[in-house]
Structure formats: structure tokens, C-alpha cells
Amino acid sequence: MSKHSCEDAVAHVYSYLDGELGRIKTTRIRRHLRKCPPCMGAFSFEDRLKMIVRERVREEPRPEVIDRLRSFLAENEPGFEK
Ligand SMILES: [Zn+2]
């Protein structure tokens, strides 16, 4: 596997995972990944990372939780501005 196609694959990892690459580039990178375990490893790592981030975003505190936290801070932190 040539170094160039590794660089090409890695350079496009985020666009690839976001589905922003065109069909031709996506196919080329997918083909490269099948033949290149190190790149495949890097891509699946990024994929897992994105999944974790997505889960974290889903766990974002709801507004009422933030309000409760804010009033708790207002009562317990003398310098806290509402
Ligand atoms: Zn590679």
C-alpha cells in the first residue's frame, strides 16, 4: 500500500465519517481501508470516538437540571451571579 493513499485516507477521515465525501472518494477510501489494517484501525477509532461524543451530547443536562444547579449555586456560592 502506497504511503500516499494512507495519507489521503487519514486526511479525509472526518469527512468520510460524516458522509460528506463524494461517492468516488468514499469508495476509494473504503477500498483502501479493506487492504490497510493500520488505517482501518484509525478509522474505527474515530468512529467509536464520534459515537461516544454523540452519546455525551444526548446526556446533556435538561434545562430544569441547569436551573436547579443555578439556584443551588446562588444559595451556596456567595459570589455567584444569577
Ligand atoms: Zn493506509
PDB file of the backbone (N, CA, C, O) and the ligand in Angstrom, with CONECT records:
HET     ZN  A 101       1
ATOM      1  N   MET A   1       0.849  -1.207   0.000  1.00  0.00           N
ATOM      2  CA  MET A   1       0.000   0.000   0.000  1.00  0.00           C
ATOM      3  C   MET A   1       0.874   1.242   0.000  1.00  0.00           C
ATOM      4  O   MET A   1       1.762   1.380   0.842  1.00  0.00           O
ATOM      5  N   SER A   2       0.633   2.131  -0.922  1.00  0.00           N
ATOM      6  CA  SER A   2       1.484   3.311  -1.008  1.00  0.00           C
ATOM      7  C   SER A   2       1.190   4.285   0.131  1.00  0.00           C
ATOM      8  O   SER A   2       0.074   4.367   0.645  1.00  0.00           O
ATOM      9  N   LYS A   3       2.231   5.013   0.498  1.00  0.00           N
ATOM     10  CA  LYS A   3       2.103   5.973   1.585  1.00  0.00           C
ATOM     11  C   LYS A   3       1.077   7.044   1.237  1.00  0.00           C
ATOM     12  O   LYS A   3       0.348   7.545   2.094  1.00  0.00           O
ATOM     13  N   HIS A   4       1.048   7.381  -0.066  1.00  0.00           N
ATOM     14  CA  HIS A   4       0.142   8.455  -0.478  1.00  0.00           C
ATOM     15  C   HIS A   4      -1.310   8.128  -0.171  1.00  0.00           C
ATOM     16  O   HIS A   4      -2.047   8.986   0.315  1.00  0.00           O
ATOM     17  N   SER A   5      -1.734   6.894  -0.448  1.00  0.00           N
ATOM     18  CA  SER A   5      -3.149   6.600  -0.228  1.00  0.00           C
ATOM     19  C   SER A   5      -3.488   6.522   1.255  1.00  0.00           C
ATOM     20  O   SER A   5      -4.628   6.764   1.648  1.00  0.00           O
ATOM     21  N   CYS A   6      -2.489   6.180   2.083  1.00  0.00           N
ATOM     22  CA  CYS A   6      -2.702   6.243   3.537  1.00  0.00           C
ATOM     23  C   CYS A   6      -2.947   7.683   3.967  1.00  0.00           C
ATOM     24  O   CYS A   6      -3.874   7.979   4.721  1.00  0.00           O
ATOM     25  N   GLU A   7      -2.093   8.569   3.468  1.00  0.00           N
ATOM     26  CA  GLU A   7      -2.253   9.983   3.830  1.00  0.00           C
ATOM     27  C   GLU A   7      -3.600  10.497   3.358  1.00  0.00           C
ATOM     28  O   GLU A   7      -4.276  11.246   4.065  1.00  0.00           O
ATOM     29  N   ASP A   8      -3.980  10.091   2.164  1.00  0.00           N
ATOM     30  CA  ASP A   8      -5.249  10.511   1.595  1.00  0.00           C
ATOM     31  C   ASP A   8      -6.405  10.034   2.463  1.00  0.00           C
ATOM     32  O   ASP A   8      -7.338  10.787   2.738  1.00  0.00           O
ATOM     33  N   ALA A   9      -6.337   8.784   2.891  1.00  0.00           N
ATOM     34  CA  ALA A   9      -7.406   8.214   3.713  1.00  0.00           C
ATOM     35  C   ALA A   9      -7.500   8.940   5.050  1.00  0.00           C
ATOM     36  O   ALA A   9      -8.588   9.314   5.488  1.00  0.00           O
ATOM     37  N   VAL A  10      -6.347   9.138   5.696  1.00  0.00           N
ATOM     38  CA  VAL A  10      -6.338   9.776   7.012  1.00  0.00           C
ATOM     39  C   VAL A  10      -6.789  11.230   6.919  1.00  0.00           C
ATOM     40  O   VAL A  10      -7.494  11.732   7.794  1.00  0.00           O
ATOM     41  N   ALA A  11      -6.365  11.905   5.831  1.00  0.00           N
ATOM     42  CA  ALA A  11      -6.731  13.314   5.664  1.00  0.00           C
ATOM     43  C   ALA A  11      -8.244  13.489   5.557  1.00  0.00           C
ATOM     44  O   ALA A  11      -8.777  14.554   5.867  1.00  0.00           O
ATOM     45  N   HIS A  12      -8.933  12.433   5.114  1.00  0.00           N
ATOM     46  CA  HIS A  12     -10.371  12.566   4.887  1.00  0.00           C
ATOM     47  C   HIS A  12     -11.212  11.829   5.919  1.00  0.00           C
ATOM     48  O   HIS A  12     -12.409  11.617   5.727  1.00  0.00           O
ATOM     49  N   VAL A  13     -10.568  11.440   7.016  1.00  0.00           N
ATOM     50  CA  VAL A  13     -11.278  10.606   7.981  1.00  0.00           C
ATOM     51  C   VAL A  13     -12.569  11.257   8.481  1.00  0.00           C
ATOM     52  O   VAL A  13     -13.598  10.587   8.566  1.00  0.00           O
ATOM     53  N   TYR A  14     -12.532  12.540   8.809  1.00  0.00           N
ATOM     54  CA  TYR A  14     -13.726  13.178   9.372  1.00  0.00           C
ATOM     55  C   TYR A  14     -14.829  13.339   8.330  1.00  0.00           C
ATOM     56  O   TYR A  14     -16.001  13.074   8.598  1.00  0.00           O
ATOM     57  N   SER A  15     -14.426  13.784   7.124  1.00  0.00           N
ATOM     58  CA  SER A  15     -15.423  13.924   6.063  1.00  0.00           C
ATOM     59  C   SER A  15     -16.026  12.566   5.727  1.00  0.00           C
ATOM     60  O   SER A  15     -17.222  12.454   5.457  1.00  0.00           O
ATOM     61  N   TYR A  16     -15.178  11.532   5.748  1.00  0.00           N
ATOM     62  CA  TYR A  16     -15.663  10.186   5.450  1.00  0.00           C
ATOM     63  C   TYR A  16     -16.705   9.763   6.476  1.00  0.00           C
ATOM     64  O   TYR A  16     -17.778   9.273   6.123  1.00  0.00           O
ATOM     65  N   LEU A  17     -16.376   9.959   7.755  1.00  0.00           N
ATOM     66  CA  LEU A  17     -17.288   9.529   8.816  1.00  0.00           C
ATOM     67  C   LEU A  17     -18.561  10.357   8.837  1.00  0.00           C
ATOM     68  O   LEU A  17     -19.619   9.870   9.233  1.00  0.00           O
ATOM     69  N   ASP A  18     -18.458  11.604   8.412  1.00  0.00           N
ATOM     70  CA  ASP A  18     -19.636  12.467   8.364  1.00  0.00           C
ATOM     71  C   ASP A  18     -20.457  12.245   7.107  1.00  0.00           C
ATOM     72  O   ASP A  18     -21.526  12.831   6.939  1.00  0.00           O
ATOM     73  N   GLY A  19     -19.944  11.383   6.218  1.00  0.00           N
ATOM     74  CA  GLY A  19     -20.652  11.129   4.971  1.00  0.00           C
ATOM     75  C   GLY A  19     -20.611  12.311   4.027  1.00  0.00           C
ATOM     76  O   GLY A  19     -21.492  12.462   3.180  1.00  0.00           O
ATOM     77  N   GLU A  20     -19.594  13.156   4.163  1.00  0.00           N
ATOM     78  CA  GLU A  20     -19.513  14.362   3.348  1.00  0.00           C
ATOM     79  C   GLU A  20     -18.701  14.165   2.074  1.00  0.00           C
ATOM     80  O   GLU A  20     -18.675  15.039   1.207  1.00  0.00           O
ATOM     81  N   LEU A  21     -18.041  13.023   1.963  1.00  0.00           N
ATOM     82  CA  LEU A  21     -17.237  12.787   0.771  1.00  0.00           C
ATOM     83  C   LEU A  21     -18.124  12.344  -0.368  1.00  0.00           C
ATOM     84  O   LEU A  21     -19.184  11.756  -0.156  1.00  0.00           O
ATOM     85  N   GLY A  22     -17.680  12.631  -1.578  1.00  0.00           N
ATOM     86  CA  GLY A  22     -18.400  12.152  -2.749  1.00  0.00           C
ATOM     87  C   GLY A  22     -18.297  10.628  -2.847  1.00  0.00           C
ATOM     88  O   GLY A  22     -17.519   9.989  -2.140  1.00  0.00           O
ATOM     89  N   ARG A  23     -19.109  10.072  -3.749  1.00  0.00           N
ATOM     90  CA  ARG A  23     -19.167   8.622  -3.876  1.00  0.00           C
ATOM     91  C   ARG A  23     -17.824   8.035  -4.309  1.00  0.00           C
ATOM     92  O   ARG A  23     -17.416   6.974  -3.836  1.00  0.00           O
ATOM     93  N   ILE A  24     -17.141   8.743  -5.219  1.00  0.00           N
ATOM     94  CA  ILE A  24     -15.877   8.218  -5.739  1.00  0.00           C
ATOM     95  C   ILE A  24     -14.817   8.162  -4.638  1.00  0.00           C
ATOM     96  O   ILE A  24     -14.126   7.155  -4.480  1.00  0.00           O
ATOM     97  N   LYS A  25     -14.697   9.247  -3.885  1.00  0.00           N
ATOM     98  CA  LYS A  25     -13.705   9.289  -2.808  1.00  0.00           C
ATOM     99  C   LYS A  25     -14.046   8.286  -1.708  1.00  0.00           C
ATOM    100  O   LYS A  25     -13.160   7.613  -1.183  1.00  0.00           O
ATOM    101  N   THR A  26     -15.317   8.188  -1.362  1.00  0.00           N
ATOM    102  CA  THR A  26     -15.742   7.241  -0.332  1.00  0.00           C
ATOM    103  C   THR A  26     -15.378   5.817  -0.734  1.00  0.00           C
ATOM    104  O   THR A  26     -14.865   5.046   0.076  1.00  0.00           O
ATOM    105  N   THR A  27     -15.649   5.474  -1.999  1.00  0.00           N
ATOM    106  CA  THR A  27     -15.329   4.139  -2.493  1.00  0.00           C
ATOM    107  C   THR A  27     -13.828   3.893  -2.441  1.00  0.00           C
ATOM    108  O   THR A  27     -13.380   2.810  -2.065  1.00  0.00           O
ATOM    109  N   ARG A  28     -13.045   4.921  -2.826  1.00  0.00           N
ATOM    110  CA  ARG A  28     -11.594   4.773  -2.850  1.00  0.00           C
ATOM    111  C   ARG A  28     -11.053   4.560  -1.428  1.00  0.00           C
ATOM    112  O   ARG A  28     -10.178   3.721  -1.213  1.00  0.00           O
ATOM    113  N   ILE A  29     -11.567   5.308  -0.485  1.00  0.00           N
ATOM    114  CA  ILE A  29     -11.100   5.170   0.889  1.00  0.00           C
ATOM    115  C   ILE A  29     -11.540   3.834   1.472  1.00  0.00           C
ATOM    116  O   ILE A  29     -10.778   3.173   2.177  1.00  0.00           O
ATOM    117  N   ARG A  30     -12.775   3.443   1.174  1.00  0.00           N
ATOM    118  CA  ARG A  30     -13.274   2.163   1.685  1.00  0.00           C
ATOM    119  C   ARG A  30     -12.406   1.016   1.166  1.00  0.00           C
ATOM    120  O   ARG A  30     -12.082   0.081   1.898  1.00  0.00           O
ATOM    121  N   ARG A  31     -12.035   1.111  -0.124  1.00  0.00           N
ATOM    122  CA  ARG A  31     -11.194   0.081  -0.726  1.00  0.00           C
ATOM    123  C   ARG A  31      -9.821   0.066  -0.049  1.00  0.00           C
ATOM    124  O   ARG A  31      -9.254  -0.995   0.212  1.00  0.00           O
ATOM    125  N   HIS A  32      -9.303   1.252   0.228  1.00  0.00           N
ATOM    126  CA  HIS A  32      -8.004   1.352   0.895  1.00  0.00           C
ATOM    127  C   HIS A  32      -8.076   0.738   2.298  1.00  0.00           C
ATOM    128  O   HIS A  32      -7.162   0.022   2.708  1.00  0.00           O
ATOM    129  N   LEU A  33      -9.141   1.010   3.019  1.00  0.00           N
ATOM    130  CA  LEU A  33      -9.279   0.522   4.392  1.00  0.00           C
ATOM    131  C   LEU A  33      -9.303  -1.002   4.444  1.00  0.00           C
ATOM    132  O   LEU A  33      -8.762  -1.615   5.364  1.00  0.00           O
ATOM    133  N   ARG A  34      -9.937  -1.599   3.444  1.00  0.00           N
ATOM    134  CA  ARG A  34     -10.007  -3.062   3.425  1.00  0.00           C
ATOM    135  C   ARG A  34      -8.626  -3.680   3.310  1.00  0.00           C
ATOM    136  O   ARG A  34      -8.375  -4.766   3.833  1.00  0.00           O
ATOM    137  N   LYS A  35      -7.708  -2.965   2.604  1.00  0.00           N
ATOM    138  CA  LYS A  35      -6.374  -3.517   2.364  1.00  0.00           C
ATOM    139  C   LYS A  35      -5.358  -3.027   3.382  1.00  0.00           C
ATOM    140  O   LYS A  35      -4.218  -3.493   3.369  1.00  0.00           O
ATOM    141  N   CYS A  36      -5.721  -2.118   4.248  1.00  0.00           N
ATOM    142  CA  CYS A  36      -4.741  -1.448   5.080  1.00  0.00           C
ATOM    143  C   CYS A  36      -5.185  -1.426   6.547  1.00  0.00           C
ATOM    144  O   CYS A  36      -5.826  -0.474   6.992  1.00  0.00           O
ATOM    145  N   PRO A  37      -4.837  -2.489   7.300  1.00  0.00           N
ATOM    146  CA  PRO A  37      -5.267  -2.588   8.700  1.00  0.00           C
ATOM    147  C   PRO A  37      -4.940  -1.364   9.568  1.00  0.00           C
ATOM    148  O   PRO A  37      -5.778  -0.965  10.377  1.00  0.00           O
ATOM    149  N   PRO A  38      -3.736  -0.747   9.429  1.00  0.00           N
ATOM    150  CA  PRO A  38      -3.469   0.418  10.290  1.00  0.00           C
ATOM    151  C   PRO A  38      -4.474   1.552  10.085  1.00  0.00           C
ATOM    152  O   PRO A  38      -4.925   2.172  11.048  1.00  0.00           O
ATOM    153  N   CYS A  39      -4.821   1.817   8.818  1.00  0.00           N
ATOM    154  CA  CYS A  39      -5.800   2.862   8.544  1.00  0.00           C
ATOM    155  C   CYS A  39      -7.182   2.440   9.030  1.00  0.00           C
ATOM    156  O   CYS A  39      -7.922   3.245   9.597  1.00  0.00           O
ATOM    157  N   MET A  40      -7.522   1.189   8.809  1.00  0.00           N
ATOM    158  CA  MET A  40      -8.801   0.664   9.278  1.00  0.00           C
ATOM    159  C   MET A  40      -8.923   0.852  10.783  1.00  0.00           C
ATOM    160  O   MET A  40      -9.982   1.221  11.290  1.00  0.00           O
ATOM    161  N   GLY A  41      -7.822   0.592  11.496  1.00  0.00           N
ATOM    162  CA  GLY A  41      -7.804   0.775  12.944  1.00  0.00           C
ATOM    163  C   GLY A  41      -8.031   2.223  13.324  1.00  0.00           C
ATOM    164  O   GLY A  41      -8.792   2.526  14.242  1.00  0.00           O
ATOM    165  N   ALA A  42      -7.358   3.121  12.604  1.00  0.00           N
ATOM    166  CA  ALA A  42      -7.505   4.548  12.892  1.00  0.00           C
ATOM    167  C   ALA A  42      -8.937   4.989  12.639  1.00  0.00           C
ATOM    168  O   ALA A  42      -9.504   5.748  13.426  1.00  0.00           O
ATOM    169  N   PHE A  43      -9.525   4.518  11.546  1.00  0.00           N
ATOM    170  CA  PHE A  43     -10.881   4.928  11.215  1.00  0.00           C
ATOM    171  C   PHE A  43     -11.890   4.395  12.221  1.00  0.00           C
ATOM    172  O   PHE A  43     -12.813   5.113  12.605  1.00  0.00           O
ATOM    173  N   SER A  44     -11.730   3.151  12.652  1.00  0.00           N
ATOM    174  CA  SER A  44     -12.726   2.639  13.590  1.00  0.00           C
ATOM    175  C   SER A  44     -12.559   3.307  14.952  1.00  0.00           C
ATOM    176  O   SER A  44     -13.519   3.414  15.715  1.00  0.00           O
ATOM    177  N   PHE A  45     -11.340   3.757  15.259  1.00  0.00           N
ATOM    178  CA  PHE A  45     -11.149   4.522  16.485  1.00  0.00           C
ATOM    179  C   PHE A  45     -11.924   5.830  16.415  1.00  0.00           C
ATOM    180  O   PHE A  45     -12.620   6.200  17.361  1.00  0.00           O
ATOM    181  N   GLU A  46     -11.800   6.533  15.284  1.00  0.00           N
ATOM    182  CA  GLU A  46     -12.520   7.792  15.115  1.00  0.00           C
ATOM    183  C   GLU A  46     -14.033   7.563  15.173  1.00  0.00           C
ATOM    184  O   GLU A  46     -14.783   8.366  15.728  1.00  0.00           O
ATOM    185  N   ASP A  47     -14.453   6.447  14.588  1.00  0.00           N
ATOM    186  CA  ASP A  47     -15.864   6.116  14.570  1.00  0.00           C
ATOM    187  C   ASP A  47     -16.385   5.925  15.997  1.00  0.00           C
ATOM    188  O   ASP A  47     -17.448   6.429  16.359  1.00  0.00           O
ATOM    189  N   ARG A  48     -15.610   5.185  16.798  1.00  0.00           N
ATOM    190  CA  ARG A  48     -16.006   4.976  18.193  1.00  0.00           C
ATOM    191  C   ARG A  48     -16.042   6.287  18.944  1.00  0.00           C
ATOM    192  O   ARG A  48     -16.953   6.540  19.733  1.00  0.00           O
ATOM    193  N   LEU A  49     -15.029   7.134  18.691  1.00  0.00           N
ATOM    194  CA  LEU A  49     -14.952   8.437  19.343  1.00  0.00           C
ATOM    195  C   LEU A  49     -16.207   9.259  19.039  1.00  0.00           C
ATOM    196  O   LEU A  49     -16.799   9.873  19.927  1.00  0.00           O
ATOM    197  N   LYS A  50     -16.592   9.254  17.780  1.00  0.00           N
ATOM    198  CA  LYS A  50     -17.776  10.013  17.391  1.00  0.00           C
ATOM    199  C   LYS A  50     -19.027   9.484  18.077  1.00  0.00           C
ATOM    200  O   LYS A  50     -19.899  10.259  18.471  1.00  0.00           O
ATOM    201  N   MET A  51     -19.116   8.168  18.221  1.00  0.00           N
ATOM    202  CA  MET A  51     -20.266   7.571  18.899  1.00  0.00           C
ATOM    203  C   MET A  51     -20.315   8.007  20.358  1.00  0.00           C
ATOM    204  O   MET A  51     -21.380   8.313  20.893  1.00  0.00           O
ATOM    205  N   ILE A  52     -19.134   8.029  20.997  1.00  0.00           N
ATOM    206  CA  ILE A  52     -19.072   8.435  22.396  1.00  0.00           C
ATOM    207  C   ILE A  52     -19.519   9.884  22.534  1.00  0.00           C
ATOM    208  O   ILE A  52     -20.305  10.221  23.420  1.00  0.00           O
ATOM    209  N   VAL A  53     -19.007  10.745  21.641  1.00  0.00           N
ATOM    210  CA  VAL A  53     -19.390  12.160  21.681  1.00  0.00           C
ATOM    211  C   VAL A  53     -20.901  12.300  21.510  1.00  0.00           C
ATOM    212  O   VAL A  53     -21.543  13.078  22.215  1.00  0.00           O
ATOM    213  N   ARG A  54     -21.458  11.545  20.573  1.00  0.00           N
ATOM    214  CA  ARG A  54     -22.894  11.612  20.325  1.00  0.00           C
ATOM    215  C   ARG A  54     -23.689  11.205  21.573  1.00  0.00           C
ATOM    216  O   ARG A  54     -24.712  11.809  21.894  1.00  0.00           O
ATOM    217  N   GLU A  55     -23.198  10.169  22.272  1.00  0.00           N
ATOM    218  CA  GLU A  55     -23.877   9.734  23.494  1.00  0.00           C
ATOM    219  C   GLU A  55     -23.801  10.805  24.573  1.00  0.00           C
ATOM    220  O   GLU A  55     -24.763  11.041  25.304  1.00  0.00           O
ATOM    221  N   ARG A  56     -22.635  11.452  24.658  1.00  0.00           N
ATOM    222  CA  ARG A  56     -22.459  12.516  25.651  1.00  0.00           C
ATOM    223  C   ARG A  56     -23.432  13.659  25.395  1.00  0.00           C
ATOM    224  O   ARG A  56     -24.023  14.210  26.324  1.00  0.00           O
ATOM    225  N   VAL A  57     -23.588  14.005  24.122  1.00  0.00           N
ATOM    226  CA  VAL A  57     -24.484  15.101  23.768  1.00  0.00           C
ATOM    227  C   VAL A  57     -25.912  14.755  24.171  1.00  0.00           C
ATOM    228  O   VAL A  57     -26.660  15.618  24.629  1.00  0.00           O
ATOM    229  N   ARG A  58     -26.283  13.505  24.001  1.00  0.00           N
ATOM    230  CA  ARG A  58     -27.629  13.074  24.382  1.00  0.00           C
ATOM    231  C   ARG A  58     -27.826  13.189  25.903  1.00  0.00           C
ATOM    232  O   ARG A  58     -28.941  13.379  26.389  1.00  0.00           O
ATOM    233  N   GLU A  59     -26.706  13.067  26.639  1.00  0.00           N
ATOM    234  CA  GLU A  59     -26.811  13.134  28.096  1.00  0.00           C
ATOM    235  C   GLU A  59     -26.694  14.558  28.632  1.00  0.00           C
ATOM    236  O   GLU A  59     -26.606  14.763  29.843  1.00  0.00           O
ATOM    237  N   GLU A  60     -26.693  15.525  27.746  1.00  0.00           N
ATOM    238  CA  GLU A  60     -26.653  16.939  28.149  1.00  0.00           C
ATOM    239  C   GLU A  60     -27.768  17.211  29.162  1.00  0.00           C
ATOM    240  O   GLU A  60     -28.912  16.810  28.945  1.00  0.00           O
ATOM    241  N   PRO A  61     -27.437  17.899  30.282  1.00  0.00           N
ATOM    242  CA  PRO A  61     -28.472  18.137  31.291  1.00  0.00           C
ATOM    243  C   PRO A  61     -29.651  18.921  30.736  1.00  0.00           C
ATOM    244  O   PRO A  61     -29.478  19.830  29.924  1.00  0.00           O
ATOM    245  N   ARG A  62     -30.859  18.560  31.186  1.00  0.00           N
ATOM    246  CA  ARG A  62     -32.054  19.258  30.739  1.00  0.00           C
ATOM    247  C   ARG A  62     -32.123  20.635  31.399  1.00  0.00           C
ATOM    248  O   ARG A  62     -31.477  20.855  32.423  1.00  0.00           O
ATOM    249  N   PRO A  63     -32.902  21.573  30.826  1.00  0.00           N
ATOM    250  CA  PRO A  63     -32.948  22.948  31.362  1.00  0.00           C
ATOM    251  C   PRO A  63     -33.297  23.003  32.837  1.00  0.00           C
ATOM    252  O   PRO A  63     -32.722  23.808  33.571  1.00  0.00           O
ATOM    253  N   GLU A  64     -34.233  22.161  33.297  1.00  0.00           N
ATOM    254  CA  GLU A  64     -34.624  22.210  34.712  1.00  0.00           C
ATOM    255  C   GLU A  64     -33.467  21.785  35.615  1.00  0.00           C
ATOM    256  O   GLU A  64     -33.341  22.270  36.740  1.00  0.00           O
ATOM    257  N   VAL A  65     -32.636  20.891  35.125  1.00  0.00           N
ATOM    258  CA  VAL A  65     -31.472  20.479  35.906  1.00  0.00           C
ATOM    259  C   VAL A  65     -30.493  21.642  36.026  1.00  0.00           C
ATOM    260  O   VAL A  65     -29.925  21.887  37.090  1.00  0.00           O
ATOM    261  N   ILE A  66     -30.306  22.355  34.911  1.00  0.00           N
ATOM    262  CA  ILE A  66     -29.413  23.515  34.924  1.00  0.00           C
ATOM    263  C   ILE A  66     -29.966  24.594  35.855  1.00  0.00           C
ATOM    264  O   ILE A  66     -29.211  25.209  36.608  1.00  0.00           O
ATOM    265  N   ASP A  67     -31.304  24.829  35.806  1.00  0.00           N
ATOM    266  CA  ASP A  67     -31.938  25.811  36.697  1.00  0.00           C
ATOM    267  C   ASP A  67     -31.721  25.454  38.162  1.00  0.00           C
ATOM    268  O   ASP A  67     -31.396  26.316  38.979  1.00  0.00           O
ATOM    269  N   ARG A  68     -31.905  24.167  38.491  1.00  0.00           N
ATOM    270  CA  ARG A  68     -31.729  23.719  39.866  1.00  0.00           C
ATOM    271  C   ARG A  68     -30.281  23.930  40.305  1.00  0.00           C
ATOM    272  O   ARG A  68     -30.005  24.376  41.419  1.00  0.00           O
ATOM    273  N   LEU A  69     -29.372  23.597  39.396  1.00  0.00           N
ATOM    274  CA  LEU A  69     -27.951  23.770  39.685  1.00  0.00           C
ATOM    275  C   LEU A  69     -27.628  25.248  39.905  1.00  0.00           C
ATOM    276  O   LEU A  69     -26.839  25.606  40.779  1.00  0.00           O
ATOM    277  N   ARG A  70     -28.261  26.099  39.083  1.00  0.00           N
ATOM    278  CA  ARG A  70     -28.006  27.527  39.174  1.00  0.00           C
ATOM    279  C   ARG A  70     -28.506  28.076  40.519  1.00  0.00           C
ATOM    280  O   ARG A  70     -27.816  28.880  41.146  1.00  0.00           O
ATOM    281  N   SER A  71     -29.689  27.657  40.968  1.00  0.00           N
ATOM    282  CA  SER A  71     -30.207  28.170  42.235  1.00  0.00           C
ATOM    283  C   SER A  71     -29.423  27.575  43.405  1.00  0.00           C
ATOM    284  O   SER A  71     -29.245  28.226  44.435  1.00  0.00           O
ATOM    285  N   PHE A  72     -28.958  26.340  43.242  1.00  0.00           N
ATOM    286  CA  PHE A  72     -28.107  25.752  44.271  1.00  0.00           C
ATOM    287  C   PHE A  72     -26.833  26.580  44.423  1.00  0.00           C
ATOM    288  O   PHE A  72     -26.400  26.868  45.539  1.00  0.00           O
ATOM    289  N   LEU A  73     -26.244  26.956  43.303  1.00  0.00           N
ATOM    290  CA  LEU A  73     -25.025  27.763  43.337  1.00  0.00           C
ATOM    291  C   LEU A  73     -25.303  29.144  43.933  1.00  0.00           C
ATOM    292  O   LEU A  73     -24.487  29.675  44.686  1.00  0.00           O
ATOM    293  N   ALA A  74     -26.458  29.723  43.593  1.00  0.00           N
ATOM    294  CA  ALA A  74     -26.818  31.053  44.092  1.00  0.00           C
ATOM    295  C   ALA A  74     -26.933  31.032  45.609  1.00  0.00           C
ATOM    296  O   ALA A  74     -26.576  32.003  46.276  1.00  0.00           O
ATOM    297  N   GLU A  75     -27.437  29.910  46.162  1.00  0.00           N
ATOM    298  CA  GLU A  75     -27.590  29.808  47.609  1.00  0.00           C
ATOM    299  C   GLU A  75     -26.273  29.494  48.319  1.00  0.00           C
ATOM    300  O   GLU A  75     -26.041  29.915  49.452  1.00  0.00           O
ATOM    301  N   ASN A  76     -25.429  28.752  47.629  1.00  0.00           N
ATOM    302  CA  ASN A  76     -24.250  28.243  48.315  1.00  0.00           C
ATOM    303  C   ASN A  76     -22.937  28.936  47.953  1.00  0.00           C
ATOM    304  O   ASN A  76     -21.929  28.802  48.647  1.00  0.00           O
ATOM    305  N   GLU A  77     -22.977  29.666  46.870  1.00  0.00           N
ATOM    306  CA  GLU A  77     -21.767  30.382  46.455  1.00  0.00           C
ATOM    307  C   GLU A  77     -22.036  31.874  46.592  1.00  0.00           C
ATOM    308  O   GLU A  77     -22.756  32.441  45.770  1.00  0.00           O
ATOM    309  N   PRO A  78     -21.476  32.523  47.606  1.00  0.00           N
ATOM    310  CA  PRO A  78     -21.764  33.944  47.846  1.00  0.00           C
ATOM    311  C   PRO A  78     -21.498  34.829  46.633  1.00  0.00           C
ATOM    312  O   PRO A  78     -22.251  35.771  46.386  1.00  0.00           O
ATOM    313  N   GLY A  79     -20.466  34.553  45.890  1.00  0.00           N
ATOM    314  CA  GLY A  79     -20.108  35.435  44.784  1.00  0.00           C
ATOM    315  C   GLY A  79     -20.806  35.109  43.483  1.00  0.00           C
ATOM    316  O   GLY A  79     -20.536  35.742  42.463  1.00  0.00           O
ATOM    317  N   PHE A  80     -21.723  34.106  43.498  1.00  0.00           N
ATOM    318  CA  PHE A  80     -22.318  33.649  42.246  1.00  0.00           C
ATOM    319  C   PHE A  80     -23.417  34.578  41.782  1.00  0.00           C
ATOM    320  O   PHE A  80     -24.360  34.850  42.526  1.00  0.00           O
ATOM    321  N   GLU A  81     -23.304  35.073  40.548  1.00  0.00           N
ATOM    322  CA  GLU A  81     -24.313  35.975  39.982  1.00  0.00           C
ATOM    323  C   GLU A  81     -25.409  35.155  39.326  1.00  0.00           C
ATOM    324  O   GLU A  81     -25.111  34.228  38.573  1.00  0.00           O
ATOM    325  N   LYS A  82     -26.676  35.475  39.593  1.00  0.00           N
ATOM    326  CA  LYS A  82     -27.790  34.777  38.969  1.00  0.00           C
ATOM    327  C   LYS A  82     -27.956  35.160  37.509  1.00  0.00           C
ATOM    328  O   LYS A  82     -28.856  34.656  36.837  1.00  0.00           O
TER     329      LYS A  82
HETATM  330 ZN    ZN A 101      -3.452   3.059   4.860  1.00  0.00          ZN2+
END
